[in-house]
Amino acid sequence: MQIIVQIALVLAVVTVSVALMRGGSNARHMAIRRILLVLFACIAALSIFFPGLLSHVARLFGIGRGTDLVLYGLIVSFLVFMATTYQRFRHMETTLTKLSRRIAIDDANRTASPVAVAARISAAALEGPESEPGTKLADD
């Protein structure tokens, strides 16, 4: 029975991690997170008021104590937190990179004359795709 619980926990971790890593923060994901948060709060309240119930549920799953079940739940929660934090950080990093590039291009365009900028853009277009985008404008 214990091996079944272990396999179920590993599958839960993999499933939640994949689901959180592939999706963004759209309305569906936000709704799932809110439902899971409410579910977690209800289970936490029940385990506080009825600690024997948590031990009974743990024994049904083949886990020795209720505290071990709580530990497994915290491990899964921590992995979910790590996955969502990584995803949020990656999105923020991408946004910051795009913003930095946009500011650099705007600053280069602001300091150069319009004729010089147009000449550089047309020269870069004639050179082809091997040239680095934006480097011709930043040479001023």
N, C-alpha and C positions, 0 to 999 in steps of 0.2 A: 504493500500500500504506500510505503514511503517513497518508492521510486516513481510511482504515479504522480504524487504531489510534486516531486522534484522536476519531473518532465513538464508538468503543467505550469510550474513557476517559470521555468526556462522559456517555454513557449509564450507565456504572458509577457515576459521581458522582451523577447524578440519581436512579438507582435506590436506591442506598444511603442518600442523604439522605431520600428520601421514606419508605423503610422505617423509618428511625430516627426520623423526625419524627412519624409517625402512631402508632407503637406505644409502649406503656409498658415498664416493666422487668419484664415477666412472665417466666415460665420459658422460653418459646420464644425470646424475645430474648436472654436470658442464655445459653442454649445456643448460639445462633448466634454470639454474641460470643466465647464460649469456643472454639468450633470455629475461628473466624477467627483467634483469637490463637494457637492451636496451629499452624495452617497458616502463619501469618506466621513463627513461630519456626522451623519446619522449612525454609521457604524462605530465611530469613536464615542459618541454619546452613549450608545447601547453598551459598549464595552466598559465604560466608566460606571454606569449604573448597575450592570450585571456582569461582573468579572468572571463568574463561573460559566456564563454563556460562551465567553471567548475561549475558555479552556475546553469546553465541550465541543465547540466547532473545530478547534485545533485537533482534538482527538479523533473527530470524524474524518479529518484529512490525513490522519496518521502522524501528526506532529505531536510531540510529547507535551508541550505546554503552550498556553496562550501567549506567553511572552515571546516564544519563538515565532509564532504566527505573526505577531506584531513586528518583530525584527524583519521577517521576510517581506512584509508589506512596506516597511520603511526602505528596504533595499530597492524594491521595485519603484517606489516613489522617488528615491534619490536618482535612480537611472533616468526616469522620466524627466526630472528637473534638469539633469545634465544635458539631455537631448534637446529640450526646448531652449535652454540657455545657449547652447552651441548654435542652434538654428537662428536664434534672435541675434547673436553676436555676428554671425556670418552675414545676415541680411544688413545689419547696421554697417559693417565693414564695406560691403558692396555699395551701399548708399553714400557713404563718406568718400569712397574712391570716385564715384561718378560726380559728386559735388565738387571735389577738389579739381578734377579735370575740367569741369565746366567753368570754375572760377579762373583757372589758369588760362583757358582759351579766351574768356571774356577780358581778362587783364591784358593779354597779348593783343587782342583786337582793339582795345581802348588806347593803348600807347602807340600803336602804329597807324600810319595814315591809311585811309580806305583803299587807295590805289595800291599801296605796298602789300596790304593784306590780300587783295584780289589777285595780285601777281603771284604771291606765294602759294595761294590756294590752287591757282591754275597750274603752276609749276609742279606742285605736289601731285596733282591729278595726272599730269603727263608722265611723271616718274613711275607711277604704277603702285600696286598694293604692297610692295615690299618695303616702302618707306613707312616709318612709324607715324601714326596719325597724331597731329598736334605738335610735333617737334619743330616743324618749320616755322610755326607761329611763335614759339617760345624762345627763338634765338635772338630776339631784340635786346 
